[in-house]
């Protein structure tokens, strides 16, 4: 395996060798990310096949971690959609543990996750991007979508949350995962993290169908993780609102940073099928 760098206007990720024999993960906040990250360390925490790891260094613009793994779960699944099944038990362990994230992150941050305010303001502004999304949805779908975003600001809580709980921040270690944590810690509903993860899986499912890959494996992973979350005690309606929010937030990112009509149309289709 060789050292690698990839990213977007929101974040650049580099994976390089570390003198411990592991891998150093470095993330640098991009120009499209308007809110600074949170410097300082958070404690590591093991939960079954999942392990939350805090940064060994962090500033408002960058953070580094030392991990045993080289690939993110996102990269593994993008290469082979069927591989998601291997990580579901570890992800469920992480979902169980993320309910304890207030303990992991101490008092947490008082601010809400950056995408919440940005997406609420984007919808309220009736700018080109949000108007474009509205034009792609029926009146009922648009009303449901807006309702989900508004619900995110009203959900019970807030509690400390990871803030960017997704496959790109989950490092594959065998069939376990190490969750890069810390810089995005914030306060939201207890369901925010898991709902955003499920929104990501819904996107990946749609992508896999288009590419003729194993979409069923991703769909089953989505349903299994959601079922586990509700059994643990997460509120199902709040999960669904957070999932829809994640899709709309991602559409906003496409509209504001890339403006790719094909990507925006694909995202709008996913939103329409979800709401």
TIZA-577283 format. One record per residue: residue number from 1; z, x negated, y of N, C-alpha, C, O in turn. Coordinates in steps of 0.1 Angstrom, whole numbers, plus 5000, padded with zeros to 4 digits. Layout:
// TIZA-577283
     i   n.pz   n.px   n.py   ca.pz   ca.px   ca.py   c.pz   c.px   c.py   o.pz   o.px   o.py
   NUM      Z      X      Y       Z       X       Y      Z      X      Y      Z      X      Y
...
//
This chain:
// TIZA-577283
     i   n.pz   n.px   n.py   ca.pz   ca.px   ca.py   c.pz   c.px   c.py   o.pz   o.px   o.py
     1   5000   4992   4988    5000    5000    5000   5000   4991   5012   5007   4981   5013
     2   4992   4995   5022    4991    4988    5035   4999   4995   5046   5001   5007   5045
     3   5001   4988   5056    5008    4994    5068   4998   5003   5074   4985   5001   5074
     4   5003   5014   5080    4994    5024    5086   4999   5030   5099   5011   5030   5101
     5   4990   5035   5107    4993    5042    5119   4984   5054   5121   4972   5053   5118
     6   4990   5065   5125    4982    5077    5127   4990   5086   5137   5001   5083   5140
     7   4983   5096   5143    4990    5104    5152   4981   5114   5160   4970   5116   5157
     8   4987   5119   5171    4981    5129    5179   4986   5126   5193   4993   5117   5196
     9   4982   5135   5203    4987    5134    5216   5002   5137   5217   5008   5135   5228
    10   5008   5143   5206    5022    5147    5206   5031   5136   5201   5042   5134   5205
    11   5026   5129   5191    5034    5118    5184   5025   5109   5177   5016   5113   5170
    12   5029   5096   5177    5022    5086    5169   5032   5080   5159   5043   5077   5163
    13   5028   5079   5147    5036    5075    5136   5030   5062   5130   5019   5061   5127
    14   5039   5052   5128    5036    5040    5121   5045   5037   5110   5057   5040   5111
    15   5039   5032   5099    5047    5029    5087   5045   5014   5084   5033   5010   5081
    16   5055   5006   5085    5053    4992    5083   5064   4987   5073   5074   4993   5070
    17   5062   4975   5067    5071    4969    5058   5084   4965   5065   5084   4962   5077
    18   5095   4966   5058    5108    4963    5064   5114   4952   5056   5112   4951   5044
    19   5122   4944   5062    5128    4932    5055   5138   4936   5044   5142   4927   5036
    20   5142   4948   5043    5150    4953    5032   5143   4956   5019   5148   4958   5009
    21   5129   4956   5021    5121    4959    5009   5116   4974   5010   5108   4978   5002
    22   5121   4981   5020    5117    4995    5022   5106   4995   5032   5099   4986   5034
    23   5105   5007   5039    5095    5009    5049   5101   5014   5062   5110   5022   5062
    24   5097   5008   5073    5101    5012    5086   5092   5023   5091   5080   5020   5093
    25   5097   5035   5094    5090    5045    5100   5092   5045   5115   5104   5046   5119
    26   5082   5045   5123    5083    5045    5138   5076   5056   5143   5064   5059   5140
    27   5082   5064   5152    5075    5075    5159   5077   5073   5174   5088   5071   5179
    28   5066   5075   5181    5065    5074    5195   5061   5087   5201   5050   5092   5198
    29   5068   5092   5211    5065    5105    5217   5052   5103   5225   5051   5094   5233
    30   5043   5112   5224    5030    5112    5231   5030   5119   5244   5040   5125   5248
    31   5019   5117   5252    5019    5123    5265   5019   5138   5266   5023   5144   5276
    32   5015   5145   5255    5015    5159    5254   5029   5165   5251   5031   5177   5252
    33   5038   5156   5248    5052    5161    5245   5060   5159   5257   5064   5148   5262
    34   5063   5171   5264    5069    5170    5277   5084   5168   5277   5089   5163   5288
    35   5090   5171   5267    5105    5170    5266   5109   5157   5260   5105   5154   5249
    36   5119   5149   5266    5123    5137    5260   5131   5139   5247   5137   5150   5245
    37   5130   5130   5238    5138    5130    5226   5153   5126   5229   5156   5122   5240
    38   5161   5127   5219    5175    5125    5220   5179   5111   5215   5178   5109   5202
    39   5183   5102   5223    5187    5089    5217   5200   5089   5210   5207   5099   5211
    40   5203   5079   5203    5216    5079    5196   5214   5081   5181   5203   5086   5177
    41   5224   5079   5173    5223    5080    5159   5230   5092   5154   5238   5098   5160
    42   5225   5097   5142    5231    5108    5135   5235   5103   5121   5228   5094   5116
    43   5245   5108   5114    5249    5103    5101   5239   5107   5090   5232   5117   5091
    44   5238   5098   5080    5230    5102    5069   5237   5112   5060   5249   5113   5061
    45   5230   5120   5052    5236    5130    5044   5227   5133   5032   5216   5136   5034
    46   5233   5132   5020    5226    5135    5008   5229   5149   5004   5240   5154   5005
    47   5218   5156   4999    5219    5170    4994   5210   5171   4982   5198   5175   4984
    48   5215   5169   4970    5207    5171    4958   5196   5160   4959   5198   5148   4960
    49   5183   5165   4957    5172    5156    4957   5167   5153   4971   5157   5146   4973
    50   5174   5158   4981    5170    5156    4995   5181   5147   5002   5193   5148   4998
    51   5176   5139   5011    5185    5130    5018   5181   5130   5033   5170   5126   5036
    52   5190   5134   5042    5187    5134    5056   5191   5120   5061   5202   5115   5059
    53   5181   5113   5068    5184    5100    5073   5183   5099   5088   5173   5104   5094
    54   5192   5094   5095    5192    5092    5109   5185   5079   5113   5183   5071   5105
    55   5181   5078   5126    5173    5066    5130   5182   5054   5131   5194   5055   5134
    56   5177   5042   5129    5185    5030    5131   5183   5026   5146   5191   5017   5150
    57   5173   5032   5153    5173    5030    5167   5165   5042   5173   5157   5048   5166
    58   5169   5045   5185    5163    5057    5191   5164   5057   5206   5175   5053   5211
    59   5154   5061   5213    5154    5062    5228   5149   5076   5231   5146   5084   5222
    60   5147   5079   5243    5141    5092    5247   5126   5093   5244   5120   5104   5245
    61   5120   5082   5240    5106    5082    5238   5102   5077   5224   5090   5078   5220
    62   5111   5071   5216    5107    5065    5203   5119   5065   5194   5131   5065   5199
    63   5117   5064   5181    5127    5062    5171   5122   5055   5159   5110   5056   5156
    64   5130   5048   5152    5127    5042    5140   5137   5045   5129   5149   5047   5132
    65   5132   5046   5116    5141    5048    5105   5136   5038   5094   5125   5033   5094
    66   5146   5036   5085    5142    5028    5073   5143   5037   5061   5153   5043   5058
    67   5132   5038   5054    5131    5048    5043   5126   5040   5030   5120   5029   5031
    68   5129   5046   5019    5124    5041    5006   5110   5044   5003   5104   5038   4994
    69   5105   5054   5011    5091    5059    5008   5081   5055   5018   5084   5052   5030
    70   5068   5056   5014    5057    5052    5023   5049   5064   5028   5044   5064   5039
    71   5048   5074   5020    5040    5086    5023   5049   5098   5027   5060   5100   5021
    72   5044   5106   5037    5051    5118    5040   5047   5128   5029   5036   5127   5023
    73   5055   5139   5027    5051    5150    5019   5038   5156   5024   5030   5160   5016
    74   5037   5157   5037    5024    5163    5043   5012   5155   5038   5002   5161   5034
    75   5013   5142   5038    5001    5133    5034   4998   5136   5019   4987   5136   5015
    76   5009   5136   5011    5007    5138    4997   5000   5152   4994   4991   5153   4986
    77   5005   5162   5001    4999    5176    4999   4985   5177   5005   4977   5184   4999
    78   4983   5171   5016    4969    5171    5021   4959   5164   5012   4947   5168   5012
    79   4964   5154   5004    4955    5148    4995   4953   5156   4982   4943   5155   4976
    80   4964   5163   4978    4964    5171    4966   4973   5183   4968   4985   5181   4966
    81   4968   5194   4971    4976    5206    4974   4986   5210   4963   4997   5215   4965
    82   4981   5208   4950    4990    5211    4939   5003   5203   4938   5012   5208   4931
    83   5003   5192   4945    5015    5183    4944   5027   5190   4951   5038   5185   4949
    84   5025   5200   4959    5036    5206    4966   5047   5211   4956   5059   5211   4959
    85   5043   5215   4944    5052    5220    4934   5062   5210   4931   5074   5213   4927
    86   5058   5197   4931    5068    5186    4927   5079   5185   4937   5090   5181   4933
    87   5077   5190   4949    5088    5187    4960   5096   5200   4963   5105   5199   4971
    88   5092   5211   4957    5099    5224    4960   5114   5222   4958   5122   5226   4966
    89   5119   5217   4946    5133    5216    4944   5140   5208   4955   5151   5211   4959
    90   5134   5197   4959    5140    5189    4969   5140   5196   4983   5150   5195   4990
    91   5129   5203   4986    5129    5210    4998   5139   5221   4998   5145   5224   5009
    92   5141   5228   4987    5151    5239    4986   5165   5232   4989   5173   5238   4995
    93   5167   5220   4983    5180    5214    4986   5182   5211   5000   5193   5212   5006
    94   5171   5207   5007    5172    5204    5021   5174   5217   5029   5182   5217   5039
    95   5168   5228   5025    5170    5240    5032   5184   5245   5031   5190   5250   5040
    96   5190   5243   5019    5204    5246    5017   5213   5237   5027   5222   5242   5033
    97   5209   5225   5028    5217    5215    5036   5216   5217   5050   5225   5215   5058
    98   5204   5222   5055    5201    5223    5069   5210   5233   5075   5212   5234   5087
    99   5216   5242   5067    5226    5252    5072   5238   5245   5077   5246   5250   5084
   100   5240   5233   5072    5252    5225    5075   5248   5214   5086   5256   5205   5088
   101   5237   5216   5092    5232    5206    5101   5241   5204   5113   5241   5193   5119
   102   5249   5214   5117    5258    5212    5128   5268   5201   5124   5272   5193   5133
   103   5272   5200   5112    5281    5189    5107   5273   5176   5107   5279   5165   5111
   104   5260   5176   5103    5253    5164    5102   5251   5158   5116   5251   5146   5118
   105   5249   5166   5126    5245    5162    5139   5257   5163   5149   5255   5163   5161
   106   5269   5165   5144    5280    5166    5153   5279   5179   5161   5276   5190   5156
   107   5281   5178   5174    5280    5190    5182   5266   5195   5185   5263   5206   5190
   108   5256   5186   5181    5242    5189    5184   5239   5189   5198   5247   5185   5207
   109   5227   5193   5202    5222    5193    5215   5223   5207   5221   5221   5217   5213
   110   5225   5208   5233    5227    5222    5239   5213   5228   5242   5212   5241   5242
   111   5202   5220   5243    5189    5226    5246   5183   5232   5234   5186   5228   5222
   112   5174   5242   5236    5166    5247    5225   5155   5238   5221   5151   5230   5230
   113   5149   5239   5209    5138    5231    5206   5127   5232   5217   5124   5243   5221
   114   5121   5221   5220    5111    5220    5231   5100   5231   5229   5095   5237   5239
   115   5094   5233   5217    5083    5243    5215   5087   5257   5219   5078   5265   5223
   116   5100   5261   5219    5104    5274    5223   5100   5278   5237   5093   5287   5240
   117   5106   5270   5246    5103    5272    5260   5089   5271   5264   5083   5279   5271
   118   5082   5261   5258    5068    5258    5261   5060   5270   5256   5050   5274   5263
   119   5063   5276   5245    5055    5287    5239   5058   5300   5247   5048   5307   5250
   120   5070   5302   5250    5074    5314    5258   5067   5314   5271   5061   5324   5275
   121   5067   5303   5278    5061    5301    5291   5046   5303   5290   5039   5309   5299
   122   5040   5297   5279    5025    5298    5277   5021   5312   5275   5011   5316   5281
   123   5028   5320   5268    5025    5334    5266   5026   5342   5279   5018   5351   5282
   124   5037   5339   5286    5040    5346    5298   5030   5343   5309   5028   5351   5318
   125   5024   5331   5309    5015    5327    5320   5001   5334   5319   4994   5334   5329
   126   4998   5340   5308    4985    5347    5306   4973   5337   5309   4963   5341   5314
   127   4976   5324   5306    4965    5314    5309   4954   5316   5299   4954   5325   5290
   128   4944   5307   5300    4932    5308    5292   4935   5308   5277   4930   5316   5269
   129   4945   5299   5273    4948    5297    5259   4954   5310   5253   4949   5314   5242
   130   4964   5315   5260    4970    5327    5254   4961   5339   5255   4961   5348   5246
   131   4953   5340   5265    4944    5351    5267   4933   5350   5255   4929   5360   5250
   132   4930   5338   5252    4920    5336    5241   4926   5341   5228   4919   5347   5220
   133   4939   5338   5225    4945    5342    5213   4946   5357   5213   4943   5364   5203
   134   4950   5363   5224    4951    5378    5225   4937   5384   5222   4937   5395   5215
   135   4926   5378   5226    4913    5384    5224   4909   5384   5209   4900   5391   5205
   136   4916   5375   5201    4913    5373    5187   4921   5382   5178   4919   5383   5166
   137   4931   5389   5184    4940    5398    5177   4939   5412   5181   4934   5415   5192
   138   4942   5421   5172    4943    5435    5176   4955   5438   5185   4964   5429   5186
   139   4955   5449   5191    4967    5452    5200   4980   5452   5192   4990   5446   5197
   140   4980   5457   5180    4992    5457    5172   4996   5443   5168   5008   5439   5169
   141   4986   5435   5164    4989    5421    5160   4994   5413   5172   5004   5405   5170
   142   4989   5415   5184    4993    5408    5196   5007   5412   5199   5016   5404   5203
   143   5010   5425   5198    5024    5430    5201   5034   5424   5192   5045   5420   5195
   144   5030   5423   5179    5039    5418    5169   5041   5403   5171   5052   5398   5170
   145   5030   5396   5174    5032    5381    5177   5041   5379   5189   5049   5370   5188
   146   5039   5386   5200    5047    5384    5211   5062   5388   5208   5071   5381   5213
   147   5064   5398   5200    5077    5402    5196   5084   5391   5188   5096   5389   5190
   148   5077   5385   5180    5083    5374    5171   5087   5362   5180   5098   5357   5178
   149   5079   5359   5190    5083    5348    5199   5095   5352   5207   5104   5344   5209
   150   5095   5364   5212    5107    5368    5220   5119   5369   5212   5130   5366   5216
   151   5118   5372   5199    5129    5373    5190   5136   5360   5188   5148   5359   5186
   152   5128   5349   5188    5133    5336    5187   5144   5333   5197   5153   5326   5194
   153   5142   5338   5209    5151    5335    5220   5164   5344   5219   5174   5342   5226
   154   5163   5354   5210    5174    5364    5209   5182   5363   5196   5192   5370   5195
   155   5177   5355   5187    5184    5355    5174   5198   5350   5174   5202   5343   5184
   156   5206   5355   5164    5220    5351    5164   5221   5336   5164   5213   5329   5159
   157   5232   5331   5170    5234    5317    5171   5236   5314   5186   5243   5322   5193
   158   5232   5303   5191    5224    5293    5184   5234   5284   5176   5245   5283   5179
   159   5228   5277   5167    5235    5266    5160   5227   5254   5161   5215   5254   5165
   160   5233   5242   5158    5226    5230    5158   5215   5230   5147   5218   5234   5136
   161   5203   5225   5150    5193    5225    5140   5185   5212   5141   5187   5204   5150
   162   5177   5209   5131    5169    5197    5130   5160   5196   5142   5159   5186   5148
   163   5152   5207   5144    5143    5208    5155   5129   5205   5152   5120   5210   5159
   164   5126   5197   5142    5112    5195    5138   5112   5193   5122   5108   5183   5117
   165   5116   5203   5116    5118    5203    5101   5105   5207   5094   5102   5219   5092
   166   5097   5197   5092    5084    5199    5086   5080   5188   5076   5087   5178   5075
   167   5069   5190   5069    5065    5181    5059   5062   5167   5064   5063   5157   5057
   168   5058   5166   5077    5055    5153    5083   5067   5145   5085   5066   5133   5086
   169   5079   5151   5085    5091    5144    5087   5099   5143   5074   5111   5139   5074
   170   5092   5147   5063    5098    5145    5049   5091   5134   5042   5079   5135   5039
   171   5098   5123   5039    5092    5112    5032   5093   5114   5017   5104   5116   5012
   172   5082   5112   5010    5082    5114    4995   5088   5102   4989   5084   5090   4991
   173   5099   5104   4981    5105    5093    4973   5106   5098   4959   5116   5105   4955
   174   5097   5094   4950    5096    5100    4937   5093   5115   4939   5083   5119   4946
   175   5101   5124   4933    5100    5138    4936   5111   5143   4945   5112   5155   4947
   176   5118   5133   4951    5128    5137    4961   5122   5135   4975   5110   5131   4976
   177   5130   5137   4985    5125    5136    4999   5136   5129   5007   5148   5131   5005
   178   5132   5122   5017    5141    5117    5028   5136   5124   5041   5125   5122   5044
   179   5145   5131   5047    5141    5138    5059   5145   5130   5071   5157   5128   5074
   180   5135   5126   5079    5137    5119    5091   5143   5128   5101   5138   5139   5104
   181   5155   5124   5107    5163    5133    5115   5168   5126   5127   5168   5114   5128
   182   5172   5134   5137    5179    5129    5149   5172   5132   5162   5178   5139   5170
   183   5161   5126   5165    5155    5127    5179   5152   5141   5184   5152   5144   5196
   184   5150   5151   5174    5146    5164    5178   5157   5174   5177   5155   5186   5178
   185   5170   5169   5174    5181    5179    5172   5183   5188   5185   5181   5183   5196
   186   5186   5200   5182    5186    5210    5193   5194   5222   5188   5200   5221   5178
   187   5193   5233   5196    5201    5245    5192   5191   5257   5192   5184   5259   5201
   188   5192   5264   5181    5184    5276    5179   5191   5285   5169   5202   5282   5165
   189   5184   5295   5164    5189    5303    5154   5190   5295   5141   5183   5285   5139
   190   5198   5299   5131    5200    5292    5119   5186   5293   5111   5184   5284   5103
   191   5178   5302   5114    5165    5304    5106   5154   5296   5112   5143   5296   5106
   192   5156   5290   5124    5145    5283    5131   5138   5273   5122   5126   5273   5121
   193   5146   5264   5117    5140    5252    5109   5133   5257   5097   5121   5253   5095
   194   5139   5266   5089    5132    5270    5077   5120   5279   5080   5110   5278   5073
   195   5120   5287   5090    5109    5295    5094   5097   5287   5098   5086   5289   5095
   196   5100   5276   5106    5089    5267    5110   5083   5260   5098   5071   5258   5098
   197   5091   5256   5089    5086    5250    5077   5077   5259   5069   5066   5256   5065
   198   5081   5272   5068    5072    5282    5061   5059   5284   5069   5049   5287   5062
   199   5060   5284   5082    5047    5285    5089   5038   5274   5087   5026   5276   5086
   200   5043   5262   5085    5035    5251    5082   5028   5253   5068   5017   5250   5066
   201   5036   5257   5058    5031    5260    5045   5020   5271   5045   5010   5270   5038
   202   5022   5281   5054    5012    5291    5055   4998   5285   5060   4988   5289   5055
   203   5000   5276   5070    4988    5270    5075   4981   5261   5064   4969   5262   5062
   204   4989   5254   5056    4983    5246    5046   4977   5254   5035   4967   5250   5029
   205   4982   5266   5032    4977    5275    5022   4963   5279   5027   4953   5279   5019
   206   4962   5283   5040    4949    5287    5045   4939   5276   5044   4927   5278   5041
   207   4943   5264   5048    4934    5252    5047   4929   5250   5033   4918   5247   5031
   208   4938   5251   5023    4935    5248    5009   4925   5258   5004   4916   5254   4996
   209   4926   5270   5008    4916    5281    5004   4902   5277   5010   4892   5278   5002
   210   4902   5273   5022    4889    5270    5028   4882   5258   5021   4870   5258   5019
   211   4890   5249   5017    4885    5237    5010   4884   5238   4995   4879   5229   4989
   212   4887   5250   4990    4886    5252    4976   4896   5245   4967   4893   5241   4956
   213   4908   5242   4973    4918    5235    4966   4928   5245   4960   4926   5257   4960
   214   4939   5239   4955    4949    5247    4948   4958   5255   4958   4970   5251   4959
   215   4953   5265   4964    4960    5272    4974   4972   5280   4967   4982   5283   4974
   216   4970   5284   4955    4981    5291    4948   4994   5283   4947   5005   5289   4949
   217   4993   5270   4945    5005    5262    4945   5013   5262   4958   5025   5263   4958
   218   5006   5262   4969    5012    5262    4982   5018   5276   4985   5029   5277   4990
   219   5011   5286   4981    5016    5300    4982   5029   5302   4974   5038   5308   4979
   220   5029   5297   4962    5041    5298    4954   5052   5290   4960   5064   5295   4959
   221   5049   5279   4965    5060    5271    4971   5066   5278   4983   5078   5278   4985
   222   5057   5284   4992    5062    5292    5003   5071   5303   4999   5082   5304   5004
   223   5067   5310   4989    5075    5322    4984   5088   5317   4978   5098   5324   4980
   224   5088   5306   4970    5100    5302    4964   5110   5297   4974   5122   5299   4973
   225   5105   5289   4984    5114    5284    4994   5120   5296   5003   5132   5296   5006
   226   5112   5306   5006    5116    5317    5014   5127   5325   5006   5137   5329   5011
   227   5124   5327   4993    5134    5335    4984   5147   5327   4984   5158   5333   4984
   228   5146   5314   4982    5159    5306    4981   5166   5307   4994   5179   5308   4994
   229   5159   5307   5006    5166    5308    5019   5173   5321   5020   5184   5321   5025
   230   5167   5332   5016    5173    5345    5018   5185   5346   5008   5195   5352   5012
   231   5184   5340   4997    5196    5340    4987   5207   5332   4993   5219   5336   4991
   232   5204   5322   5000    5215    5314    5006   5222   5321   5017   5234   5319   5019
   233   5215   5330   5024    5221    5338    5034   5214   5338   5047   5218   5344   5057
   234   5202   5332   5048    5194    5333    5060   5189   5347   5061   5187   5354   5051
   235   5187   5352   5074    5183    5365    5077   5167   5365   5075   5160   5358   5081
   236   5162   5374   5067    5148    5375    5063   5140   5378   5076   5129   5372   5078
   237   5144   5387   5084    5136    5391    5096   5135   5379   5106   5125   5377   5112
   238   5146   5372   5107    5146    5361    5116   5138   5349   5111   5131   5342   5118
   239   5138   5348   5097    5129    5338    5091   5114   5341   5095   5107   5332   5099
   240   5111   5354   5093    5097    5358    5095   5093   5356   5110   5082   5351   5113
   241   5102   5359   5119    5099    5356    5133   5097   5342   5136   5088   5338   5144
   242   5105   5333   5130    5104    5318    5132   5091   5313   5126   5084   5304   5132
   243   5087   5319   5115    5074    5315    5109   5062   5319   5118   5053   5311   5120
   244   5062   5331   5123    5051    5335    5132   5052   5326   5145   5041   5322   5150
   245   5064   5324   5150    5065    5315    5161   5058   5302   5159   5051   5297   5168
   246   5061   5296   5148    5055    5283    5145   5040   5283   5145   5034   5274   5151
   247   5034   5293   5140    5020    5294    5140   5014   5296   5154   5004   5289   5158
   248   5021   5304   5162    5017    5305    5176   5019   5293   5184   5010   5289   5192
   249   5030   5286   5182    5033    5273    5188   5022   5263   5185   5017   5255   5194
   250   5018   5263   5172    5007    5253    5168   4994   5257   5175   4986   5248   5179
   251   4991   5270   5176    4979    5274    5183   4979   5269   5197   4969   5265   5203
   252   4991   5271   5204    4992    5266    5218   4989   5251   5219   4983   5247   5228
   253   4994   5243   5209    4991    5229    5209   4976   5226   5208   4971   5218   5215
   254   4969   5234   5199    4955    5232    5198   4948   5235   5211   4939   5228   5215
   255   4952   5246   5217    4946    5251    5229   4948   5241   5241   4939   5239   5249
   256   4960   5235   5242    4964    5227    5253   4959   5213   5252   4956   5206   5262
   257   4959   5208   5239    4956    5193    5237   4942   5191   5232   4936   5180   5235
   258   4936   5200   5225    4923    5197    5218   4912   5207   5223   4901   5203   5226
   259   4916   5220   5224    4906    5230    5227   4895   5231   5217   4883   5235   5221
   260   4897   5228   5205    4887    5228    5194   4885   5243   5190   4894   5249   5184
   261   4874   5249   5193    4871    5263    5190   4873   5266   5175   4878   5277   5172
   262   4868   5257   5167    4869    5260    5152   4883   5260   5148   4887   5269   5140
   263   4891   5250   5152    4905    5250    5149   4913   5262   5154   4922   5267   5147
   264   4910   5266   5166    4917    5277    5172   4913   5290   5165   4922   5298   5163
   265   4900   5291   5161    4897    5303    5154   4904   5304   5140   4908   5315   5136
   266   4904   5293   5133    4911    5292    5121   4926   5296   5122   4931   5303   5114
   267   4933   5290   5133    4947    5293    5135   4949   5308   5138   4958   5314   5133
   268   4939   5313   5146    4940    5328    5150   4939   5336   5137   4946   5347   5136
   269   4931   5332   5128    4929    5340    5115   4942   5339   5107   4946   5350   5101
   270   4949   5328   5107    4962    5327    5100   4972   5335   5106   4980   5342   5099
   271   4973   5335   5120    4982    5344    5127   4980   5358   5124   4989   5366   5121
   272   4967   5363   5125    4963    5377    5122   4968   5381   5108   4972   5392   5106
   273   4966   5372   5098    4969    5376    5085   4984   5376   5082   4989   5382   5073
   274   4992   5369   5091    5007    5368    5090   5014   5380   5097   5023   5386   5091
   275   5009   5384   5109    5016    5394    5116   5011   5408   5111   5016   5418   5116
//
